[in-house]
Amino acid sequence: MKSNELVEYLNHLLDTKNINDYCPNGLQVEGKSTINKIVTGVTASEMLIDAAIEQNADAILVHHGYFWKGESQVITGLKKNRLAKLLKQDINLLAYHLPVDVHATLGNNAQLAHLLDIIDVVPVKSVKPKGVLMQGKLKTPMTVKDFGELITAKLQRTPLINAVNDELVTSIAWCTGGGQGYIDTAAELGVDAFLTGEASEQTIHSSREFGIHFIAAGHHATERYGIKALGEHLANEFGLDVEFVDIHNPV
């Protein structure tokens, strides 16, 4: 597949033109014009780049790429090392941040809901872009302890949990990754629990004072599934050789 055709397809599929983000979405580093092998991963770290080089990949497709708003524009240190390897090997880097979070079926939020048997899924209309914060119900209501054990089994990571009572969790709101700032909005929805990737010091106070269970299941752990699903979609749609490489990250 031609690289420009792949970028055009993904930009359309993920509706990038209608999503304001903190980084450029789409092609971030140009490489080979023809793509056969794609390595997908959460973050375009040097370890992921090395894995792609080892597998003779023509492109890397990630959720967390480069050139974030507010970061230094100079090409030194880690950025220099990463870009040097990509350019030397002529590997394309494609990155999609919020568009991969919010996609209705392939997105991080949608995929996490599927993994954890969350039903009646709808986006919270007051939060933009649509799909960043979601709400729904557990298919099988359970205690927060049991829900934590389910998360541990599915994500292979023990979550941080601030439980506020012993009642069954029925309703839930969630935002994968660093979405802890949405806990106040989640509490206003009247849901029993809020699930995200990370925690801040003030998050626990909000959990206690609003009376809402808080669960931080890991930024990396909650955001594996969107980019993985996107890669699988490309493999099925175009017959490309796509492999997800999970670079361990405890955060």
Sine and cosine of phi, psi and omega as CSV:
sin_phi,cos_phi,sin_psi,cos_psi,sin_omega,cos_omega
0.00,0.00,0.66,-0.75,0.04,-1.00
-0.94,0.33,0.63,-0.77,-0.07,-1.00
-0.88,0.48,-0.63,0.78,0.00,-1.00
-0.92,0.40,-0.52,0.85,0.04,-1.00
-0.94,0.34,-0.62,0.78,0.03,-1.00
-0.91,0.42,-0.71,0.71,0.00,-1.00
-0.89,0.46,-0.70,0.72,0.01,-1.00
-0.88,0.48,-0.67,0.74,0.00,-1.00
-0.90,0.44,-0.73,0.68,-0.03,-1.00
-0.92,0.40,-0.65,0.76,0.02,-1.00
-0.87,0.50,-0.63,0.77,0.02,-1.00
-0.95,0.31,-0.72,0.70,-0.02,-1.00
-0.86,0.52,-0.65,0.76,-0.08,-1.00
-0.99,-0.11,0.06,1.00,0.11,-0.99
0.81,0.59,0.73,0.69,-0.11,-0.99
-0.89,0.45,-0.51,0.86,-0.08,-1.00
-0.92,0.39,-0.34,0.94,-0.04,-1.00
-0.97,-0.25,0.20,0.98,-0.03,-1.00
-0.83,-0.55,0.89,-0.46,0.09,-1.00
-0.98,0.18,0.73,-0.68,-0.11,-0.99
-0.68,-0.73,0.03,-1.00,-0.04,-1.00
-0.99,-0.15,0.13,0.99,-0.05,-1.00
-0.37,-0.93,0.29,-0.96,0.08,-1.00
-0.95,0.30,0.75,-0.66,0.06,-1.00
-0.98,-0.19,0.68,-0.73,-0.02,-1.00
0.88,-0.48,-0.62,-0.79,-0.01,-1.00
-0.97,0.24,0.87,-0.49,0.02,-1.00
-0.97,-0.24,-0.52,0.85,0.06,-1.00
-0.69,-0.72,0.83,-0.56,-0.04,-1.00
-0.99,0.13,0.68,-0.73,0.05,-1.00
-0.73,-0.69,-0.67,-0.75,-0.04,-1.00
-0.84,0.54,0.53,-0.85,-0.02,-1.00
-0.99,0.15,-0.31,0.95,0.02,-1.00
-0.88,-0.48,0.72,-0.69,-0.07,-1.00
-0.87,-0.50,0.82,-0.57,0.10,-1.00
-0.90,-0.43,-0.67,0.74,-0.07,-1.00
-0.91,-0.41,0.78,-0.63,0.04,-1.00
-0.83,-0.56,0.73,-0.68,0.18,-0.98
-0.97,-0.26,0.77,-0.64,0.06,-1.00
-0.94,-0.34,0.44,-0.90,0.02,-1.00
-0.19,-0.98,0.16,-0.99,-0.05,-1.00
-0.95,0.30,-0.73,0.69,-0.13,-0.99
-0.73,-0.68,0.63,-0.78,-0.02,-1.00
-0.99,0.14,0.87,0.50,0.04,-1.00
-0.97,0.22,0.19,-0.98,0.04,-1.00
-0.90,0.43,-0.56,0.83,0.03,-1.00
-0.90,0.43,-0.62,0.78,0.05,-1.00
-0.93,0.37,-0.65,0.76,0.05,-1.00
-0.88,0.48,-0.68,0.73,0.03,-1.00
-0.88,0.48,-0.63,0.77,0.03,-1.00
-0.91,0.42,-0.64,0.77,0.02,-1.00
-0.92,0.40,-0.64,0.77,0.05,-1.00
-0.89,0.45,-0.69,0.72,0.00,-1.00
-0.87,0.49,-0.54,0.84,-0.03,-1.00
-1.00,-0.07,0.14,0.99,0.02,-1.00
0.84,0.55,0.67,0.74,0.00,-1.00
-0.96,0.28,0.54,-0.84,0.08,-1.00
-1.00,-0.06,-0.34,0.94,-0.03,-1.00
-0.48,-0.88,0.50,-0.87,0.14,-0.99
-0.89,-0.46,0.75,-0.66,0.01,-1.00
-0.87,-0.50,0.87,-0.49,-0.10,-0.99
-0.72,-0.69,0.22,-0.98,0.12,-0.99
-1.00,0.03,-0.67,0.74,0.01,-1.00
-0.95,-0.30,0.96,-0.27,0.04,-1.00
-0.98,-0.22,-0.70,-0.71,-0.10,-0.99
-0.85,-0.53,-0.04,-1.00,0.15,-0.99
0.90,0.44,0.76,0.65,-0.01,-1.00
-0.97,0.25,0.55,-0.84,0.03,-1.00
-0.85,0.53,0.78,-0.63,0.06,-1.00
1.00,-0.04,-0.20,0.98,0.00,-1.00
-0.99,0.15,0.32,-0.95,0.03,-1.00
-0.88,0.48,0.63,-0.77,-0.02,-1.00
-1.00,0.00,-0.09,1.00,-0.03,-1.00
-0.98,0.22,0.55,-0.84,-0.03,-1.00
-0.99,-0.14,1.00,0.06,0.01,-1.00
-0.69,-0.73,0.20,-0.98,0.14,-0.99
0.84,0.54,-0.76,-0.65,-0.06,-1.00
-0.86,0.52,-0.67,0.74,-0.03,-1.00
-0.90,0.44,-0.66,0.75,0.03,-1.00
-0.89,0.46,-0.70,0.71,-0.02,-1.00
-0.90,0.44,-0.68,0.74,-0.02,-1.00
-0.92,0.39,-0.75,0.66,-0.03,-1.00
-0.91,0.42,-0.59,0.80,0.00,-1.00
-0.87,0.49,-0.67,0.74,0.01,-1.00
-0.92,0.39,-0.67,0.74,0.02,-1.00
-0.88,0.47,-0.71,0.70,-0.06,-1.00
-0.94,0.34,-0.64,0.77,0.01,-1.00
-0.88,0.47,-0.64,0.77,-0.04,-1.00
-1.00,-0.01,-0.05,1.00,0.02,-1.00
0.86,0.51,0.71,0.71,-0.03,-1.00
-0.98,-0.18,0.76,-0.64,0.10,-1.00
-0.95,0.31,0.64,-0.77,0.16,-0.99
-0.89,-0.45,0.87,-0.49,0.07,-1.00
-0.90,-0.43,0.74,-0.67,-0.04,-1.00
-0.70,-0.71,0.69,-0.72,0.02,-1.00
-0.70,-0.72,0.91,-0.40,-0.07,-1.00
-1.00,-0.03,-0.99,-0.12,-0.02,-1.00
-0.84,0.55,-0.58,0.81,0.03,-1.00
-0.86,0.52,-0.51,0.86,0.05,-1.00
-0.99,0.14,-0.43,0.90,0.09,-1.00
-0.91,0.40,-0.66,0.75,-0.27,-0.96
-0.97,-0.23,-0.11,0.99,-0.05,-1.00
-0.84,0.55,0.68,-0.73,-0.18,-0.98
-0.90,0.44,-0.45,0.90,0.00,-1.00
-0.83,-0.55,-0.60,0.80,-0.07,-1.00
-1.00,-0.09,-0.15,0.99,-0.12,-0.99
-0.94,0.33,0.27,-0.96,0.01,-1.00
-0.85,0.53,-0.72,0.70,-0.02,-1.00
-0.90,0.43,-0.67,0.74,0.00,-1.00
-0.92,0.40,-0.67,0.74,-0.03,-1.00
-0.93,0.36,-0.61,0.79,0.03,-1.00
-0.92,0.40,-0.63,0.78,0.05,-1.00
-0.87,0.49,-0.68,0.73,0.02,-1.00
-0.89,0.45,-0.67,0.74,-0.05,-1.00
-0.91,0.42,-0.58,0.81,-0.09,-1.00
-0.98,-0.19,0.22,0.97,0.04,-1.00
0.84,0.54,0.74,0.67,0.10,-0.99
-1.00,-0.08,0.75,-0.66,-0.07,-1.00
-0.88,-0.48,0.06,-1.00,-0.01,-1.00
0.79,0.61,0.72,0.69,-0.10,-0.99
-0.98,0.19,0.79,-0.62,0.07,-1.00
-0.61,-0.79,0.52,-0.85,0.09,-1.00
-0.97,0.25,0.51,-0.86,0.09,-1.00
-0.99,0.16,0.91,-0.41,-0.18,-0.98
-0.90,0.43,-0.46,0.89,-0.07,-1.00
-0.97,0.23,-0.18,0.98,-0.06,-1.00
-0.95,-0.32,0.79,-0.62,-0.01,-1.00
-0.92,-0.40,0.53,-0.85,-0.09,1.00
-0.93,0.36,0.36,-0.93,-0.01,-1.00
-0.82,0.57,0.81,-0.59,0.03,-1.00
0.96,-0.26,-0.10,0.99,0.03,-1.00
-0.94,0.35,-0.67,0.74,0.07,-1.00
-0.90,-0.44,0.80,-0.60,-0.06,-1.00
-0.87,-0.50,0.34,-0.94,0.12,-0.99
-0.64,-0.76,0.42,-0.91,-0.01,-1.00
-0.12,-0.99,-0.34,-0.94,-0.02,-1.00
-0.74,-0.67,0.52,-0.85,0.12,-0.99
-0.94,0.34,0.72,-0.70,0.03,-1.00
-0.85,0.52,-0.63,0.78,0.08,-1.00
-0.84,-0.54,0.96,-0.26,0.04,-1.00
-0.83,0.56,0.61,-0.80,-0.04,-1.00
-0.44,-0.90,0.24,-0.97,0.07,-1.00
-0.92,0.39,0.35,-0.94,0.02,-1.00
-0.90,0.43,-0.51,0.86,0.06,-1.00
-0.89,0.45,-0.72,0.69,0.01,-1.00
-0.92,0.39,-0.59,0.80,0.03,-1.00
-0.91,0.41,-0.63,0.78,0.07,-1.00
-0.88,0.47,-0.62,0.78,0.03,-1.00
-0.93,0.37,-0.59,0.81,0.08,-1.00
-0.90,0.45,-0.70,0.72,0.02,-1.00
-0.88,0.48,-0.69,0.72,0.02,-1.00
-0.86,0.52,-0.69,0.73,-0.02,-1.00
-0.92,0.39,-0.66,0.75,-0.08,-1.00
-0.98,0.20,-0.64,0.77,-0.08,-1.00
-0.99,-0.13,-0.12,0.99,-0.04,-1.00
0.83,0.56,0.67,0.74,0.01,-1.00
-0.39,-0.92,0.76,-0.66,0.00,-1.00
-0.98,0.21,0.85,-0.52,-0.05,-1.00
-0.98,0.18,0.36,-0.93,0.21,-0.98
-1.00,0.09,0.80,-0.60,-0.06,-1.00
-0.80,-0.61,0.76,-0.65,0.19,-0.98
-0.93,-0.37,0.98,-0.20,-0.03,-1.00
-1.00,0.01,0.63,-0.77,-0.05,-1.00
-0.92,-0.39,-0.20,0.98,0.06,-1.00
-0.28,-0.96,0.01,-1.00,-0.04,-1.00
-0.97,-0.24,0.14,0.99,-0.03,-1.00
-0.97,0.25,0.35,-0.94,0.01,-1.00
-0.92,0.38,0.62,-0.78,0.10,-1.00
-1.00,0.08,0.87,-0.50,0.04,-1.00
-0.93,-0.38,-0.78,0.63,-0.05,-1.00
-0.96,-0.26,0.50,-0.86,-0.11,-0.99
-0.49,-0.87,0.53,-0.85,0.21,-0.98
-0.86,-0.51,0.46,-0.89,-0.03,-1.00
-0.42,-0.91,0.43,-0.90,0.10,-1.00
-0.51,-0.86,0.90,-0.44,-0.04,-1.00
-0.92,0.38,0.32,-0.95,0.07,-1.00
0.98,0.22,-0.67,-0.74,-0.05,-1.00
-1.00,-0.04,0.89,0.45,-0.09,-1.00
-0.96,-0.27,0.32,0.95,-0.10,-1.00
-0.88,0.48,-0.40,0.92,0.00,-1.00
-0.92,0.39,-0.22,0.98,0.00,-1.00
-1.00,0.04,0.09,1.00,-0.07,-1.00
-0.89,0.46,-0.59,0.81,0.00,-1.00
-0.91,0.42,-0.67,0.75,0.06,-1.00
-0.90,0.44,-0.66,0.75,0.03,-1.00
-0.88,0.48,-0.66,0.75,0.00,-1.00
-0.89,0.45,-0.60,0.80,0.02,-1.00
-0.91,0.42,-0.39,0.92,0.04,-1.00
-0.96,0.28,-0.32,0.95,-0.01,-1.00
0.99,0.12,0.30,0.95,0.00,-1.00
-0.98,0.20,0.30,-0.96,-0.04,-1.00
-0.98,0.19,-0.52,0.86,-0.12,-0.99
-0.56,-0.83,0.46,-0.89,0.10,-1.00
-0.81,-0.58,0.78,-0.63,-0.04,-1.00
-0.87,-0.48,0.74,-0.67,0.08,-1.00
-0.51,-0.86,-0.23,-0.97,-0.02,-1.00
-1.00,-0.05,-0.70,0.71,-0.13,-0.99
-0.89,-0.45,0.17,-0.99,0.08,-1.00
-0.75,-0.67,0.52,-0.85,0.18,-0.98
-0.89,-0.46,0.25,-0.97,-0.05,-1.00
-0.84,0.55,-0.68,0.74,-0.06,-1.00
-0.96,0.28,-0.29,0.96,-0.02,-1.00
-0.87,0.49,-0.65,0.76,-0.04,-1.00
-0.91,0.41,-0.61,0.79,0.04,-1.00
-0.90,0.43,-0.66,0.75,0.05,-1.00
-0.88,0.48,-0.68,0.73,0.01,-1.00
-0.85,0.52,-0.74,0.67,-0.03,-1.00
-0.91,0.41,-0.72,0.70,-0.14,-0.99
-0.98,0.20,-0.47,0.88,0.08,-1.00
-1.00,0.07,-0.27,0.96,-0.04,-1.00
0.94,0.33,0.67,0.74,-0.01,-1.00
-0.83,-0.56,0.76,-0.65,0.07,-1.00
-0.87,0.50,0.65,-0.76,0.07,-1.00
-0.86,-0.52,0.73,-0.69,-0.02,-1.00
-0.74,-0.67,0.86,-0.52,0.10,-0.99
-0.94,-0.33,0.94,-0.33,-0.13,-0.99
-0.98,-0.22,0.14,0.99,0.05,-1.00
0.97,-0.24,0.79,-0.62,0.02,-1.00
-0.87,0.49,-0.79,0.61,-0.01,-1.00
-0.90,0.43,-0.71,0.70,-0.08,-1.00
-0.89,0.45,-0.60,0.80,-0.02,-1.00
-0.99,0.16,-0.24,0.97,-0.07,-1.00
-0.91,-0.41,0.33,0.94,0.12,-0.99
-0.94,0.34,-0.54,0.84,-0.40,-0.92
-1.00,0.05,-0.43,0.90,0.03,-1.00
-0.93,0.36,-0.78,0.62,-0.03,-1.00
-0.92,0.39,-0.53,0.85,0.06,-1.00
-0.91,0.42,-0.70,0.71,0.02,-1.00
-0.90,0.43,-0.61,0.79,0.02,-1.00
-0.90,0.44,-0.68,0.73,0.05,-1.00
-0.89,0.45,-0.66,0.75,0.03,-1.00
-0.90,0.43,-0.58,0.81,0.07,-1.00
-0.88,0.47,-0.70,0.71,0.02,-1.00
-0.89,0.45,-0.64,0.77,0.02,-1.00
-0.89,0.46,-0.69,0.72,-0.01,-1.00
-0.95,0.33,-0.60,0.80,-0.09,-1.00
-0.98,0.22,-0.61,0.79,-0.15,-0.99
-0.84,-0.54,-0.02,1.00,0.00,-1.00
0.95,0.33,0.38,0.92,0.01,-1.00
-0.97,0.23,0.44,-0.90,0.09,-1.00
-1.00,0.08,0.95,-0.30,-0.08,-1.00
-0.82,-0.57,0.75,-0.66,0.03,-1.00
-0.74,-0.67,0.78,-0.63,0.07,-1.00
-1.00,0.09,0.78,-0.63,0.03,-1.00
-0.91,-0.43,0.89,-0.46,-0.05,-1.00
-1.00,-0.09,0.98,-0.19,0.06,-1.00
-0.99,0.11,0.92,-0.39,-0.12,-0.99
-0.83,0.55,0.69,-0.72,0.08,-1.00
-0.52,-0.85,0.88,-0.47,-0.08,-1.00
-0.97,0.24,-0.18,0.98,-0.05,-1.00
-0.98,0.20,0.00,0.00,0.00,0.00
